[in-house]
Amino acid sequence: MDYDICIQVHQSLNADVLEALDRLAQSHELKFEASEYDAKDEFLNLFFKGQQFDNVRMFWNELQAQVEEGNSPLSILKPYWIVVLVLDQNWDRYILLAHADENQQGQIDPCPQDDNWDAYWAQYDQRHDADFEDSGTS
């Protein structure tokens, strides 16, 4: 199974950031591809494609650490990004790993520790059901 991480950024990135992302991807045996920058939508999609889940997980953990570090060229990503772990080619199943809102307040979630998706989605459904019940909506 192929695993992709897609990072959607709301700005054009300088070459240093793209090179740092490419080096990080290569160090974890991931293939890095960037979509065409769409000036109208102001989005650039960066895809990191891997064959092994552990490579994708380690890439995300290291990227997350560098972004949080503050003195890395990659720290510029956090206020502007959306990060998704794509589990199938049709994007029917994906996991939101990070996002930032209009106030540039970001949230980062850990990558699942393994690729036991049945267990992951069962836990996700339980959390979602609990949140739904807590909201008073039934």
N, C-alpha and C positions, 0 to 999 in steps of 0.2 A: 504494500500500500504506500502511496506517496503522501507526504505531508507537506503542506505549504504554510508559511507564515506570510501574511500580507500586511504591510505597513502602509497606511494611507496617510500622507502628510499634506498639510494645508499650505505649503509654501514650496518654492523651488529651493533645493538644497545646493550648497556649494560643493565643488568637486572633492574637498577634503572629507566631508561627511560621507559622500557616496563611496569614496575609496576606503574609508574606515569600515563601512558596512560590508563592502566587498571582501576585504581582508578577513573580517570576522566570519562571514559566511564560508569562505574557503577553508578557514581553520576548523570548521565543523562539517566539512564536506557537503555544503549546501550550494546550490546553483542560484546566483543572484540575477534577477531580471528587473528592469524598470519599465514601466509603461510610458507612453508619451505623456508629457506634461500638458494638461488641459487648462489653459489660461482662463477659459470661461468658468469652469468649475473650481479652479484653484486647487486641484488634487493631483498628486503624483502617487501612483501605486507602486510599491516596491515589493517584489515577490522573492521569497527565499524558499527554494524547493529542495526537499530532502527525501531520501528513500527510507531512512531509519528514524524512528520516533525519538530515540535518545539523542541523536545529533540535533534535531529540531529543538528539543527541550533544553539541551545545553547551550545552544545558540541563544535562545530566549533568555535563559538565566544570566548569561554573560552580557548580553545587550542591556538587559534590565539593570544590572550592576553598574555598567558604564554610564548609562543615562542618569542614574541616581547619583553617581560620583560627583558630578558638577564640573570637574576640570577636564572631562573627556570631550572631544569634538562632537560626540554623539549626544551629549546632554541637551543640545539644542532641539532634539526631537520631542522631548516630553510635553512641552506645552501645546503642541500642535498635532498630535498624532492619534490615529486609531490603529490598533494592532489586533489582528484576527488570526487564529489558528484554523485553517481550512481542513476539514476532514474528508471532503469528497469533491470531485470535479465540478459538480453542479451547485456547490455552495449551499446544499440542503442542510448540512450540519457543519457548524463552525462554533468556535469558542472565542468570545471577546476577551482578550488578554489585557488590553489597556485602551484608555480613551481620555480625551481632555474635553472639557466643556468650553463654552464661550468665554468664561472667566479665566481660562488657562489653568484650571484646577484639575489635575490629572488623577486618575485611578489606575493602578497597576495590579493585576492579579497573577498569581503563580500559574505556571503551566502544570497540567496534571502530571503526576509522577510516572505514569505508565499509560499504555494505550489500551486499557481495558475500558472501552467506551460504553459497554452495557452498564457497568457499575457507575461510571461517571454520570451518565444520563439519568440513572435511577436516583443518584444523590441530587443531581440538579433538579429533577422533577420534585423531589421531596422538599428542597429548599424553596423552590418556586411556589409550591402549594402552601407552605408555611407562611411565606411572605404574602400570598394572596389572602389567606385567612386572617393574618394580622392587620391587613388593610381594611378589614371590615366588609370586604366585597365577597359576595358568595354567588 
